[in-house]
């Protein structure tokens, strides 16, 4: 009788041990599965929100206002984005917001700019003025004001006064000319920004008075 009881007790103990082992293995595997799922959701392409507007993109609902200089040569108007900060330095006026900029400069010119004159004069000047100046391309394009010489290029922005960060910018420089007066309209923003439509609105709005 004693032998039978001992065997029974051993059997119960073995069953309990096996049951506990199986139960412990199950509870250990669950956190592992949960941890893997969490890691996948935070990986690139997972559940992170997508940035719809890259830095520098001008909003589609941006409003524009007409700008007409009040000093120097005043014989033209051009639309600029409403609400942008305005600065003036001599015959140059600029409008800027975050990473984008519209610059308007007026000069006296004895002859109308050509692809050759911009290539031989403006490009070398900008090469000395714009950090990391690169990829200049000079063409003739049509805008509502007529034919104009367009110079596109890239360069580094001035360092941010707070963070010191430098942005790689793309530039469009339009040289409008009439009766001895040249107006250089330069539009700039980050190279990855999609500002084709806003820049077309501004450059197409230029008009002589």
Secondary structure, 3 states (H helix, E strand, C coil): CHHHHHHHHHHHHHHHHHHHHHHHHHHHHHHHHHHHHHHHHHCCCCCCCCCCCCCCCCCCCCCEEEECCCCCCCCEEEEEECCCEEEEECCEEEEEECCEEEEEEEEECCCCCCHHHHHHHHHHHHHHHCCCCEEEEEEEEEECCEEEEEEEEEEECCCCCCCCCCCEEEEEEEEEEECCEEEEEEEEEECCCCCHHHHHHHHHHCEEC
